[in-house]
Structure formats: C-alpha cells, structure tokens
Amino acid sequence: MNTRDMLYFTEIYKKKSITSAAESLYVLPQALSKAVQKMEQDLGVPLLVRSSKGVTITEYGEIFYESARKITASYADMVNSLNDLKKQEKGFLRMASAFGILRLLSPEFIHAFTEKYQEIHLDYMEFPDIYTEENVKNRKYDVGLVPYIKEDPDLEYIPLFSREIYFVVNEKSQFYNEKEISVRDMSKEPVIIENSNFLIHHIMLETCRREGVNLDIYFNTSGFSLCYKLCKEHEGNTVSMDFIFHDMAGDNRELRMIPFVENPMWKVAAVKRKDMPLTKNIRAFLAFAKEWCRTL
C-alpha cells in the first residue's frame, strides 16, 4: 500500500462510485478495484460494499478514510515544500505585495534588491490585501508584503512600518476647516471607502465599532483612485494614508487631509509561511526589506 492507493480510496469515498472516481483520476475502473482489493487484503478488513448502485463505505472504510486523507494531504504538503525549496535553490523568489505598498517603497526598492542580490530572480505581483496573504498561505508565493490587523496563525509576521490613516474631505464638507476629527463626526457625512478586500475597510469599521458608531458608507470601491474621484466630485469623503493623498491630491486645495482623534494605523509586515524554511533567499529579502523601511 502506498500514498497513491490512499489517494485512490479518498476519491472513491468522495464520489461513492468507483467509475466516477476512475474518471476524475484518469485511470481505469478495473485498476481502482484491484487497488482497493489489495488494500483490503493488506489490512484484513473490508473497506467497501459494492453493488450495482455504487459503493457503500464500511465502518472500517470510514476509519481508513480519515487517516488516508490526513496522510495524503501531509504528503502533498511535503512535496510542495520540497519543490518550493528547489526553486529557491535555483535562484527564484516569488513575492506578493498588497496594492499600495510598492507605491510607498517605490520601484527603487525592487531595483535595489535585484542589484544587490543579482543571483536571485525576484518574481513579484500585486494583489488586493486579503488575496496577498492567501497567495502566500497557498504556496503560490514565498513571501508577501501585507497590511494586517490580526496575525494569521499559519504565517510569520515581520513588522516593517506603519502609516496613520487620515480623513480626506472635499471643500463642500462641513469638516473642511477642522484640525482633527473623530469617527463619530465622520459618520455624519457619506463615506467612500475601498471594499472589504482591502484592510483599510476593516480598520475603519473596527475603529467605529470600538466607538459605538455605525459608518455611513456611500460607496465601496475596488481602489483608492475612485475614492478620490468621487470625493473631488463632492459625493462624499474618504480615508487614506498620507502618501496616497500626496499622490492623488497633490497641490489641489479642493481636498484636505485631517487626522483622526482615534489615530487608526495601517500596519505593514513581511510574511512567510511558518512551515517554510528560512532559506538564504528569504532571509536576504527580509533583511533588505527591514533595512529599507527604516528610512520611511
């Protein structure tokens, strides 16, 4: 018996049919039947009851399935980890970044890293915040740059920097001349904010929740560009970090950036999977990122 046999059985268990399982595994039904018969002989217990309507899993089969499922999943994780390590040993490093972070770090961050570590081929891509962590957890990327509130138990977080979140108002807002504002006041006018794929959305909702305030969201967007466009058109106000404001508003006096009394923060960290070895490439990237962010 081997992991392939166990994989066969887990598929039969899910499909409750040898024929359907064979189709999804691209093997002959006869090969599956022989594999199950061999496992039953090795274990000395019946795993299936066969009939013209399909198969019924025995009590022995139920117990076997739970163990086989865990073993095959663990084996797949091991193979993926080995493949990840082989790619890094060949000089490849995959980095996922949440939107906005590389905007602050600048393209020079990437250029300087690749110049310093010419033996490392850095493959990078930007995603909405929540997908960045998922891509690292799912092994599509080796490391990530993400904003965060709570730490995912499967990931290791290396804090890099934080940025204050500001209230951005248009000239028609009653708060335009205020020096600071509370989230309670903010809720008195419509707010345009990035949708729940972005952490700033959850940070502001959590800040409002702590203050017992319901946030009046006029529109959820898929990016800060539309937030600023609608704000300039007097459709409502928005929230943003300073570096985004300076890029989007520039010298335009139609918009103002006002600090919150509650001081909500946009915290950013580098992340890697806890089960991913701290390889030479990852160690180099983390050290470089930490040193780069000291000057922000």
Backbone bond lengths (Angstrom), bond angles and torsions (degrees), N, CA, C in turn:
res aa  C-N    CA-C-N  psi(-1)  N-CA   C-N-CA  omega(-1)  CA-C   N-CA-C  phi
1 M - - - 1.455 - - 1.534 109.40 -
2 N 1.344 116.11 137.48 1.457 120.07 178.82 1.532 110.18 -137.25
3 T 1.320 116.48 -178.67 1.477 119.86 -177.39 1.521 111.94 -64.68
4 R 1.331 116.90 -29.87 1.461 119.00 177.16 1.523 110.73 -63.79
5 D 1.333 116.72 -42.40 1.458 120.62 177.74 1.530 110.64 -61.69
6 M 1.322 116.15 -42.55 1.465 120.18 178.80 1.530 111.27 -63.30
7 L 1.333 115.70 -38.83 1.466 119.80 177.05 1.521 110.41 -63.23
8 Y 1.321 116.20 -40.96 1.470 120.43 176.50 1.534 110.32 -56.91
9 F 1.327 115.40 -47.39 1.464 118.67 -176.49 1.530 111.55 -65.67
10 T 1.338 117.23 -40.13 1.475 119.07 -179.60 1.527 110.87 -62.94
11 E 1.324 116.89 -33.17 1.467 119.81 178.77 1.531 110.36 -72.73
12 I 1.318 117.67 -39.80 1.469 120.92 175.78 1.523 109.89 -61.56
13 Y 1.332 115.54 -40.59 1.474 120.88 179.36 1.532 110.29 -59.97
14 K 1.323 116.86 -43.79 1.468 120.66 -178.02 1.530 111.59 -69.34
15 K 1.331 116.34 -40.05 1.469 120.65 -175.30 1.526 112.38 -85.84
16 K 1.337 117.44 -21.16 1.468 122.66 -175.14 1.528 111.57 55.78
17 S 1.343 113.87 29.71 1.461 120.21 -179.60 1.527 108.49 -159.01
18 I 1.327 116.51 128.90 1.456 120.23 177.59 1.523 110.53 -67.88
19 T 1.329 116.89 -39.68 1.463 120.43 -179.40 1.525 111.42 -63.51
20 S 1.336 117.31 -47.07 1.474 120.85 179.70 1.524 111.17 -64.46
21 A 1.334 116.38 -40.22 1.463 120.00 178.46 1.527 110.41 -64.03
22 A 1.328 116.22 -39.99 1.464 120.47 179.99 1.525 110.66 -62.66
23 E 1.328 116.79 -39.39 1.464 120.65 179.04 1.526 111.38 -63.44
24 S 1.332 117.33 -44.08 1.464 120.25 -178.28 1.527 111.96 -71.31
25 L 1.348 116.71 -26.63 1.471 121.00 179.99 1.527 112.38 -93.29
26 Y 1.328 117.24 -6.20 1.465 123.09 -178.94 1.529 111.76 58.95
27 V 1.334 115.55 44.55 1.462 121.45 174.46 1.528 108.04 -130.31
28 L 1.323 116.27 166.16 1.462 120.20 179.56 1.535 109.61 -76.74
29 P 1.345 117.62 143.88 1.474 120.44 177.01 1.521 112.54 -56.40
30 Q 1.341 116.04 -35.70 1.459 119.76 -179.90 1.536 111.45 -62.93
31 A 1.347 115.62 -36.08 1.462 119.89 179.32 1.526 110.66 -67.25
32 L 1.337 115.89 -37.97 1.468 119.48 177.65 1.519 111.05 -66.28
33 S 1.324 116.11 -44.19 1.470 120.37 179.86 1.521 111.16 -59.75
34 K 1.339 116.31 -43.66 1.468 120.07 179.30 1.530 110.71 -64.22
35 A 1.341 116.93 -39.07 1.469 120.74 -179.93 1.527 110.50 -63.07
36 V 1.341 116.24 -42.20 1.473 120.04 179.82 1.521 110.27 -67.09
37 Q 1.330 116.18 -42.58 1.470 119.95 178.90 1.526 111.18 -60.21
38 K 1.332 116.06 -40.12 1.467 120.64 178.96 1.534 110.20 -65.10
39 M 1.354 117.09 -42.02 1.471 120.13 178.59 1.526 110.27 -63.74
40 E 1.326 116.67 -40.82 1.466 120.55 179.86 1.530 110.54 -64.14
41 Q 1.333 115.63 -38.28 1.469 119.21 177.87 1.527 110.60 -66.53
42 D 1.321 116.80 -43.44 1.470 121.23 -179.71 1.528 111.43 -63.04
43 L 1.350 115.79 -40.20 1.466 120.32 -176.05 1.529 112.46 -86.01
44 G 1.326 116.06 -22.61 1.462 120.65 -179.89 1.517 113.33 75.45
45 V 1.356 116.86 21.98 1.478 121.15 179.17 1.523 108.54 -141.86
46 P 1.359 117.40 152.24 1.471 120.10 176.33 1.537 110.25 -79.48
47 L 1.325 116.44 132.81 1.465 121.23 178.73 1.529 111.93 -98.72
48 L 1.340 115.97 -28.86 1.464 121.98 -176.92 1.517 110.55 -131.92
49 V 1.314 115.08 153.96 1.463 122.11 166.08 1.519 105.66 -115.82
50 R 1.323 116.37 118.47 1.460 121.79 -175.14 1.527 109.97 -92.41
51 S 1.343 114.73 144.16 1.467 120.47 175.12 1.524 108.07 -152.61
52 S 1.337 115.96 174.44 1.468 120.19 -179.73 1.528 111.69 -66.71
53 K 1.333 117.16 -19.44 1.464 121.36 -179.37 1.524 112.32 -90.45
54 G 1.323 117.48 -4.82 1.459 120.43 -178.13 1.506 110.97 134.27
55 V 1.323 116.64 -142.05 1.453 120.41 -179.71 1.528 110.02 -130.10
56 T 1.309 115.50 150.94 1.465 122.34 173.48 1.523 107.82 -117.54
57 I 1.294 116.25 132.71 1.461 120.84 -178.39 1.530 109.10 -80.46
58 T 1.321 116.19 130.42 1.469 119.99 177.76 1.540 109.75 -79.75
59 E 1.319 116.36 173.20 1.472 120.04 175.92 1.527 110.38 -62.25
60 Y 1.339 115.56 -37.06 1.461 118.78 175.75 1.534 110.19 -63.00
61 G 1.334 114.55 -40.51 1.465 119.81 179.97 1.522 112.79 -64.06
62 E 1.344 116.01 -36.08 1.471 120.38 178.35 1.530 110.17 -62.53
63 I 1.326 115.99 -45.74 1.471 120.54 179.90 1.533 110.09 -65.54
64 F 1.337 115.18 -43.47 1.461 119.68 -179.62 1.534 110.79 -62.28
65 Y 1.313 116.64 -41.15 1.471 120.98 -178.61 1.530 111.34 -59.06
66 E 1.331 116.95 -46.38 1.466 120.19 -177.51 1.524 110.80 -60.16
67 S 1.319 116.65 -42.22 1.467 119.71 179.42 1.527 111.10 -71.55
68 A 1.349 116.61 -42.35 1.459 120.51 -178.99 1.526 111.11 -63.32
69 R 1.333 116.48 -39.07 1.471 121.03 179.41 1.527 110.83 -60.95
70 K 1.331 116.70 -44.13 1.467 120.81 -179.59 1.526 111.10 -68.55
71 I 1.328 116.14 -39.81 1.473 119.99 -178.29 1.520 110.83 -66.68
72 T 1.331 117.00 -45.70 1.465 119.94 -178.80 1.529 111.21 -66.93
73 A 1.347 116.86 -36.35 1.469 119.99 177.67 1.525 110.11 -66.38
74 S 1.321 116.73 -42.81 1.462 121.01 179.07 1.526 110.68 -64.36
75 Y 1.322 116.10 -39.82 1.464 120.38 178.62 1.529 110.61 -63.75
76 A 1.334 116.74 -42.96 1.467 120.95 179.24 1.529 110.71 -62.93
77 D 1.344 116.38 -40.91 1.467 120.03 177.33 1.526 110.97 -61.82
78 M 1.326 116.27 -41.29 1.462 120.35 179.76 1.518 110.74 -62.69
79 V 1.330 116.52 -45.61 1.468 120.63 -179.99 1.519 110.45 -62.05
80 N 1.334 116.71 -43.00 1.462 120.34 179.33 1.522 111.23 -63.11
81 S 1.334 116.77 -40.89 1.464 120.58 178.79 1.523 111.30 -63.04
82 L 1.334 116.47 -41.79 1.456 120.37 178.53 1.517 111.17 -64.95
83 N 1.334 116.68 -40.45 1.464 120.33 178.71 1.528 111.42 -65.85
84 D 1.345 116.14 -39.84 1.469 120.11 177.06 1.527 110.44 -60.09
85 L 1.324 115.40 -44.24 1.463 120.04 -178.71 1.526 111.13 -65.83
86 K 1.332 116.91 -39.53 1.469 120.41 179.05 1.522 110.86 -62.03
87 K 1.352 116.62 -39.94 1.466 119.92 178.99 1.516 111.15 -64.32
88 Q 1.353 116.13 -40.34 1.460 118.64 179.73 1.520 111.80 -68.77
89 E 1.325 116.53 -35.51 1.463 119.47 177.77 1.528 111.49 -65.00
90 K 1.335 115.86 -24.48 1.464 120.74 176.94 1.533 111.66 -85.83
91 G 1.358 116.15 1.34 1.460 119.69 175.43 1.504 115.48 100.37
92 F 1.337 118.53 8.97 1.459 121.19 -178.16 1.532 110.66 -98.11
93 L 1.334 116.05 138.98 1.455 122.14 174.13 1.517 108.32 -139.45
94 R 1.339 115.77 123.58 1.471 120.95 -177.52 1.527 109.02 -102.46
95 M 1.333 116.08 124.59 1.459 121.08 -176.91 1.528 110.31 -125.10
96 A 1.336 115.80 127.63 1.469 121.84 175.78 1.522 107.93 -106.26
97 S 1.328 116.47 139.39 1.462 120.27 179.65 1.516 109.70 -131.20
98 A 1.326 115.98 139.15 1.460 120.62 173.52 1.527 108.96 -70.21
99 F 1.330 115.81 147.31 1.458 120.38 177.97 1.532 110.52 -54.66
100 G 1.309 115.93 139.44 1.461 120.97 175.28 1.513 113.46 100.65
101 I 1.337 117.24 -30.95 1.468 119.54 -175.30 1.526 110.93 -69.91
102 L 1.333 117.50 -47.62 1.460 119.79 178.91 1.527 110.96 -68.06
103 R 1.323 116.64 -22.69 1.467 120.35 174.25 1.528 110.32 -62.27
104 L 1.339 116.14 -40.13 1.462 120.73 178.09 1.532 111.00 -76.89
105 L 1.333 116.96 -44.90 1.459 120.20 -178.05 1.524 111.84 -68.02
106 S 1.332 116.13 -27.06 1.471 125.52 178.48 1.526 111.19 80.26
107 P 1.339 116.92 155.95 1.470 119.92 176.63 1.525 112.72 -58.70
108 E 1.320 117.06 -22.15 1.455 120.74 179.56 1.527 111.57 -62.74
109 F 1.350 116.64 -27.84 1.466 121.21 176.87 1.525 110.34 -58.94
110 I 1.324 116.01 -48.53 1.471 121.01 179.39 1.519 110.00 -66.69
111 H 1.321 115.74 -45.95 1.467 119.96 -177.42 1.529 111.04 -61.22
112 A 1.335 116.16 -44.90 1.462 119.93 -177.94 1.527 111.28 -65.68
113 F 1.346 117.11 -37.67 1.464 119.74 178.93 1.527 110.73 -64.70
114 T 1.324 116.62 -47.72 1.469 119.92 -177.55 1.533 111.57 -68.23
115 E 1.341 116.57 -27.49 1.465 119.31 175.74 1.524 110.95 -71.97
116 K 1.336 116.09 -40.36 1.467 120.27 -178.25 1.522 111.41 -72.69
117 Y 1.346 115.99 -37.85 1.468 120.77 -177.86 1.536 108.79 -117.64
118 Q 1.315 115.07 72.64 1.467 119.66 -175.50 1.520 112.62 -68.33
119 E 1.327 116.50 -17.56 1.467 119.69 178.52 1.524 112.45 -79.28
120 I 1.361 117.09 -9.23 1.466 121.43 -179.30 1.525 109.48 -104.50
121 H 1.324 115.49 126.84 1.466 120.64 174.00 1.532 107.67 -93.22
122 L 1.329 116.80 108.03 1.470 121.70 -177.52 1.519 109.99 -91.22
123 D 1.327 115.34 116.37 1.464 122.15 176.85 1.529 107.00 -105.16
124 Y 1.332 118.14 115.67 1.466 119.77 -174.46 1.528 111.44 -129.29
125 M 1.339 114.51 154.17 1.465 121.28 -179.83 1.528 108.40 -151.50
126 E 1.347 116.99 148.57 1.460 121.77 178.64 1.527 110.68 -103.31
127 F 1.341 115.54 145.61 1.455 122.91 -178.36 1.528 110.00 -142.65
128 P 1.346 117.77 162.24 1.466 119.31 166.44 1.527 109.67 -57.21
129 D 1.319 116.82 154.06 1.469 122.31 -170.28 1.528 114.24 -50.22
130 I 1.354 116.56 -53.17 1.466 118.77 -172.69 1.525 112.12 -67.42
131 Y 1.337 117.41 -27.86 1.459 119.97 -179.82 1.525 111.42 -76.78
132 T 1.326 117.10 -22.62 1.468 119.92 -179.80 1.525 109.94 -65.80
133 E 1.335 117.07 -49.15 1.470 120.27 177.48 1.525 110.83 -61.49
134 E 1.339 116.77 -42.03 1.467 120.24 -179.00 1.526 110.85 -62.05
135 N 1.325 117.24 -39.16 1.464 120.46 -179.39 1.524 111.91 -66.46
136 V 1.324 117.30 -32.33 1.465 120.06 175.74 1.528 109.52 -74.11
137 K 1.328 117.18 -44.44 1.474 120.67 179.61 1.525 111.35 -61.01
138 N 1.345 116.77 -36.69 1.466 121.20 -176.63 1.530 113.20 -87.40
139 R 1.330 116.61 10.52 1.464 123.34 174.53 1.522 114.01 70.24
140 K 1.314 117.86 13.34 1.461 118.85 176.62 1.522 110.66 -75.37
141 Y 1.352 115.74 -25.14 1.464 121.09 177.51 1.527 108.56 -135.86
142 D 1.334 115.22 151.65 1.463 120.73 -176.25 1.524 111.87 -82.73
143 V 1.316 116.70 -39.59 1.467 122.32 -179.65 1.524 108.69 -136.73
144 G 1.344 115.08 161.91 1.451 119.72 179.01 1.517 111.13 -142.77
145 L 1.330 114.90 157.75 1.461 122.09 171.69 1.520 106.12 -116.79
146 V 1.351 116.77 115.30 1.459 120.09 -170.14 1.526 112.00 -139.12
147 P 1.348 116.84 145.16 1.464 119.15 164.51 1.523 107.99 -78.49
148 Y 1.320 117.94 153.19 1.467 118.86 -176.24 1.520 111.05 -153.75
149 I 1.340 114.35 154.45 1.464 122.15 171.28 1.529 108.02 -112.95
150 K 1.338 115.11 -61.16 1.458 121.47 176.84 1.524 109.00 -108.51
151 E 1.320 115.29 147.28 1.451 119.81 -179.26 1.522 110.86 -85.73
152 D 1.326 116.15 133.32 1.454 121.84 175.44 1.528 108.68 -72.01
153 P 1.322 119.42 132.14 1.475 120.82 -176.64 1.518 114.15 -63.69
154 D 1.341 118.27 -18.99 1.465 120.41 -179.75 1.523 113.03 -89.10
155 L 1.338 116.84 -5.89 1.461 120.52 -174.76 1.526 111.22 -117.88
156 E 1.324 114.79 150.16 1.461 121.79 173.40 1.527 108.09 -101.45
157 Y 1.336 116.82 130.87 1.468 122.11 -175.87 1.525 110.33 -109.35
158 I 1.329 115.41 130.75 1.459 121.78 175.32 1.526 106.86 -117.68
159 P 1.340 118.40 100.06 1.469 121.17 -176.43 1.528 111.83 -57.40
160 L 1.337 115.70 136.43 1.462 120.97 -178.77 1.529 112.84 -113.89
161 F 1.334 117.12 -49.55 1.455 120.68 -179.05 1.522 109.15 -167.08
162 S 1.312 116.25 171.38 1.464 121.06 174.35 1.523 108.80 -141.09
163 R 1.321 115.14 154.83 1.456 121.97 179.46 1.521 109.43 -134.06
164 E 1.330 115.78 137.41 1.455 120.55 177.75 1.522 110.16 -69.96
165 I 1.329 116.53 142.26 1.470 122.18 176.12 1.528 108.05 -95.31
166 Y 1.330 116.39 131.31 1.458 122.52 -177.44 1.532 111.37 -113.20
167 F 1.317 114.64 158.45 1.460 122.54 172.77 1.521 107.10 -89.83
168 V 1.321 117.36 124.90 1.466 121.97 -179.63 1.524 108.47 -108.78
169 V 1.325 115.84 120.52 1.470 121.03 -175.04 1.519 110.63 -119.81
170 N 1.335 114.81 152.77 1.457 119.72 174.21 1.526 109.92 -93.75
171 E 1.311 116.94 169.67 1.460 121.21 -172.70 1.528 113.34 -67.60
172 K 1.334 117.73 -14.48 1.464 120.86 178.70 1.528 111.94 -87.87
173 S 1.316 116.89 -8.46 1.464 120.09 -177.48 1.524 110.93 -71.66
174 Q 1.317 116.55 144.69 1.469 121.20 176.48 1.524 111.59 -67.42
175 F 1.339 116.49 -13.51 1.459 120.77 -177.30 1.531 113.00 -100.54
176 Y 1.322 117.66 7.46 1.462 121.56 -171.65 1.526 112.73 -55.74
177 N 1.309 118.36 -36.60 1.466 121.71 -175.50 1.530 114.05 -98.11
178 E 1.334 116.64 7.01 1.458 119.73 -179.30 1.540 110.88 -73.19
179 K 1.335 116.60 148.69 1.461 121.37 177.62 1.522 112.10 -87.31
180 E 1.330 116.97 -27.82 1.457 122.64 173.32 1.520 108.27 -153.54
181 I 1.328 115.42 164.90 1.461 119.09 -175.09 1.519 109.62 -146.95
182 S 1.321 117.09 151.64 1.462 121.96 175.76 1.523 108.85 -101.21
183 V 1.326 116.01 160.14 1.463 118.75 177.87 1.533 110.36 -66.25
184 R 1.312 116.68 -24.50 1.464 119.65 176.76 1.527 110.48 -64.77
185 D 1.351 116.68 -41.56 1.467 120.31 176.30 1.523 110.75 -69.23
186 M 1.345 116.65 -40.42 1.460 121.27 -178.82 1.528 111.20 -54.84
187 S 1.325 116.41 -35.99 1.468 120.60 -175.73 1.520 112.74 -70.78
188 K 1.325 117.30 -5.66 1.472 120.34 -179.03 1.528 111.83 -80.90
189 E 1.322 117.37 -11.77 1.464 121.19 177.41 1.526 109.41 -129.44
190 P 1.336 118.02 153.90 1.472 120.28 -179.02 1.526 111.28 -59.64
191 V 1.329 115.13 142.78 1.463 121.41 -179.70 1.524 109.84 -119.10
192 I 1.317 115.57 134.60 1.460 122.98 174.67 1.526 106.21 -105.96
193 I 1.315 117.37 126.92 1.466 119.81 -172.54 1.522 110.06 -146.16
194 E 1.325 116.19 153.99 1.464 120.11 175.53 1.525 109.62 -63.90
195 N 1.330 116.29 148.45 1.463 120.63 -172.70 1.530 112.49 -73.00
196 S 1.326 115.80 -177.09 1.469 121.49 -171.75 1.521 113.92 -69.01
197 N 1.340 118.72 -3.54 1.460 120.43 172.58 1.528 111.66 -76.16
198 F 1.340 115.55 -8.99 1.462 120.98 -176.36 1.526 109.85 -116.71
199 L 1.325 116.19 139.47 1.455 120.29 -172.49 1.523 113.30 -68.70
200 I 1.323 117.82 -27.16 1.458 119.47 -179.99 1.528 110.85 -59.56
201 H 1.315 116.29 -31.27 1.469 122.32 176.47 1.527 109.68 -61.11
202 H 1.330 116.81 -48.67 1.469 121.45 -177.55 1.529 111.65 -72.17
203 I 1.330 116.32 -34.03 1.473 119.38 177.86 1.520 110.15 -61.99
204 M 1.334 116.69 -44.95 1.459 119.74 -177.96 1.528 111.69 -71.12
205 L 1.331 117.52 -37.80 1.463 119.78 176.64 1.528 110.89 -63.22
206 E 1.344 116.33 -41.38 1.461 120.65 179.57 1.531 110.58 -67.40
207 T 1.330 117.12 -39.24 1.466 120.38 177.52 1.523 110.24 -62.89
208 C 1.326 116.29 -42.81 1.470 120.55 178.21 1.530 110.68 -65.83
209 R 1.326 116.77 -40.54 1.465 119.82 -179.42 1.525 111.27 -60.38
210 R 1.345 115.31 -42.61 1.470 119.52 179.82 1.531 111.74 -62.70
211 E 1.337 116.04 -29.17 1.465 120.38 -179.47 1.525 112.37 -94.08
212 G 1.342 116.74 2.79 1.460 120.37 179.87 1.513 113.93 69.96
213 V 1.335 116.08 34.27 1.467 121.97 -175.33 1.525 109.88 -116.91
214 N 1.329 116.96 138.54 1.456 122.29 171.64 1.523 108.93 -95.51
215 L 1.330 116.99 120.20 1.459 121.91 -177.29 1.529 110.24 -77.90
216 D 1.344 116.23 125.26 1.460 121.78 178.76 1.524 108.95 -85.64
217 I 1.349 115.86 91.74 1.467 120.16 -178.87 1.525 109.43 -86.66
218 Y 1.314 115.63 114.55 1.466 121.06 178.83 1.520 110.87 -76.04
219 F 1.360 115.98 -39.29 1.460 119.20 -177.25 1.523 109.69 -157.31
220 N 1.346 116.77 133.16 1.467 123.33 172.76 1.523 108.34 -95.28
221 T 1.316 117.68 126.55 1.460 120.86 -178.12 1.530 110.72 -110.17
222 S 1.313 115.99 171.06 1.465 121.36 177.35 1.527 110.81 -101.83
223 G 1.326 116.95 14.29 1.464 120.36 178.55 1.511 111.66 178.46
224 F 1.332 115.78 158.76 1.467 119.70 -174.95 1.529 112.96 -71.77
225 S 1.345 118.36 -20.96 1.467 120.07 -179.73 1.522 111.17 -59.31
226 L 1.331 116.73 -44.99 1.457 120.04 179.22 1.526 111.10 -69.80
227 C 1.337 116.84 -32.67 1.476 119.87 175.50 1.524 109.86 -56.65
228 Y 1.318 116.26 -47.22 1.466 120.49 -178.17 1.522 111.72 -70.82
229 K 1.306 116.82 -37.02 1.472 119.99 179.24 1.527 110.37 -61.13
230 L 1.337 116.84 -48.13 1.460 120.57 -179.68 1.524 111.86 -68.40
231 C 1.311 116.10 -32.78 1.465 120.06 177.47 1.528 109.87 -65.21
232 K 1.334 116.96 -43.62 1.462 121.11 178.46 1.527 111.67 -64.53
233 E 1.333 115.78 -27.88 1.471 120.47 179.30 1.530 112.09 -87.03
234 H 1.333 116.18 8.39 1.474 123.40 175.54 1.525 113.09 66.63
235 E 1.351 115.86 27.84 1.462 119.76 177.98 1.533 111.21 -82.40
236 G 1.313 116.50 -16.68 1.456 121.03 -179.41 1.509 109.94 164.87
237 N 1.319 116.64 -172.82 1.459 122.72 177.88 1.526 109.19 -107.85
238 T 1.330 116.28 171.33 1.460 119.18 -179.42 1.535 109.96 -141.08
239 V 1.312 116.68 -179.04 1.470 122.28 176.42 1.522 108.26 -128.52
240 S 1.332 115.24 149.40 1.454 118.18 -173.31 1.515 110.47 -166.75
241 M 1.327 115.59 161.62 1.456 120.45 170.51 1.525 108.86 -86.25
242 D 1.329 116.65 162.46 1.460 120.90 -175.03 1.527 113.21 -60.75
243 F 1.332 117.98 -42.02 1.459 119.73 -175.66 1.527 111.73 -67.77
244 I 1.339 117.15 -30.62 1.463 120.38 174.98 1.529 109.57 -69.68
245 F 1.329 115.93 -44.01 1.470 120.49 179.42 1.529 110.70 -57.85
246 H 1.327 117.07 -47.11 1.466 119.83 -177.03 1.530 111.25 -64.79
247 D 1.325 117.22 -33.23 1.468 120.18 176.89 1.524 111.76 -71.92
248 M 1.329 116.60 -43.01 1.458 120.90 -172.02 1.535 113.38 -85.50
249 A 1.318 116.89 -36.81 1.468 120.11 -176.47 1.522 112.20 -94.96
250 G 1.317 116.29 -35.10 1.454 119.39 -179.29 1.519 111.79 59.50
251 D 1.332 115.88 -130.54 1.469 121.65 178.65 1.520 112.45 -92.14
252 N 1.331 116.32 7.99 1.470 120.66 -178.35 1.532 109.84 -67.81
253 R 1.317 116.62 115.56 1.459 121.02 -177.35 1.526 113.19 -83.44
254 E 1.338 116.69 2.05 1.470 119.38 175.69 1.525 110.91 -66.56
255 L 1.342 116.17 -26.18 1.460 121.01 -177.05 1.530 109.92 -116.11
256 R 1.322 114.76 146.55 1.462 121.20 174.59 1.525 110.13 -129.81
257 M 1.316 114.87 149.41 1.461 122.48 178.61 1.531 107.16 -108.54
258 I 1.346 115.70 120.11 1.462 121.15 -174.61 1.533 109.20 -120.93
259 P 1.336 118.42 130.30 1.475 119.55 178.94 1.527 111.97 -70.85
260 F 1.345 115.51 150.35 1.460 122.02 175.55 1.525 109.84 -87.42
261 V 1.322 115.52 145.19 1.459 121.09 173.09 1.530 109.75 -60.46
262 E 1.343 116.54 -38.44 1.476 121.92 -175.55 1.528 113.47 -76.51
263 N 1.349 116.74 -12.69 1.466 122.08 176.30 1.534 113.74 55.08
264 P 1.347 119.18 53.18 1.473 120.04 176.35 1.528 110.51 -64.65
265 M 1.339 116.43 142.78 1.465 121.19 -175.51 1.529 111.54 -121.67
266 W 1.294 114.94 144.72 1.469 124.49 174.87 1.529 106.10 -102.81
267 K 1.346 116.60 98.98 1.463 121.51 -176.16 1.534 109.78 -94.41
268 V 1.318 115.48 138.90 1.472 120.80 -177.05 1.524 109.92 -124.69
269 A 1.326 115.24 139.00 1.465 121.22 178.57 1.524 109.90 -137.33
270 A 1.312 115.17 158.33 1.459 120.68 165.59 1.528 106.64 -89.06
271 V 1.325 117.23 142.13 1.461 120.49 -178.72 1.520 111.00 -130.54
272 K 1.325 114.16 150.38 1.452 122.56 171.51 1.515 107.59 -144.04
273 R 1.316 117.90 159.27 1.455 120.55 175.43 1.524 109.93 -67.71
274 K 1.313 115.62 141.80 1.461 119.32 179.37 1.525 111.64 -65.14
275 D 1.335 116.63 -28.98 1.467 118.92 -178.95 1.530 112.48 -88.03
276 M 1.329 116.87 1.41 1.464 120.42 176.94 1.521 109.52 -87.32
277 P 1.337 119.13 123.08 1.468 120.21 178.89 1.530 111.16 -58.08
278 L 1.310 115.99 148.05 1.465 120.84 178.20 1.530 107.52 -79.99
279 T 1.326 114.69 82.70 1.461 120.80 -175.79 1.525 110.95 -73.61
280 K 1.312 115.44 170.34 1.464 121.18 179.66 1.532 110.75 -59.29
281 N 1.326 116.99 -42.19 1.468 120.57 -178.67 1.526 111.71 -66.26
282 I 1.340 116.81 -45.16 1.458 120.47 179.97 1.524 110.37 -65.93
283 R 1.319 116.55 -42.24 1.459 120.69 179.31 1.530 110.58 -60.65
284 A 1.326 116.53 -40.82 1.469 120.92 179.28 1.534 110.54 -64.90
285 F 1.324 116.54 -43.01 1.467 119.79 -178.35 1.528 111.02 -66.09
286 L 1.319 117.35 -44.78 1.464 120.92 -178.23 1.529 110.93 -63.56
287 A 1.311 116.35 -43.02 1.467 120.02 179.48 1.524 110.51 -63.96
288 F 1.321 116.36 -41.78 1.467 120.68 -179.96 1.526 110.55 -64.92
289 A 1.336 116.93 -45.05 1.472 121.33 -179.21 1.522 110.85 -61.89
290 K 1.335 117.62 -43.77 1.467 121.26 -179.07 1.540 110.12 -63.31
291 E 1.313 116.55 -42.73 1.465 120.06 -179.50 1.533 110.40 -67.17
292 W 1.331 117.52 -41.20 1.463 122.07 -179.73 1.531 110.70 -62.29
293 C 1.301 116.25 -41.88 1.473 120.82 -174.17 1.525 112.89 -75.72
294 R 1.318 118.21 -12.42 1.466 120.25 177.52 1.523 111.57 -63.84
295 T 1.321 117.35 -24.20 1.468 120.45 -176.87 1.525 112.90 -92.22
296 L 1.347 117.86 -2.50 1.462 120.21 -177.19 1.527 111.24 -73.86
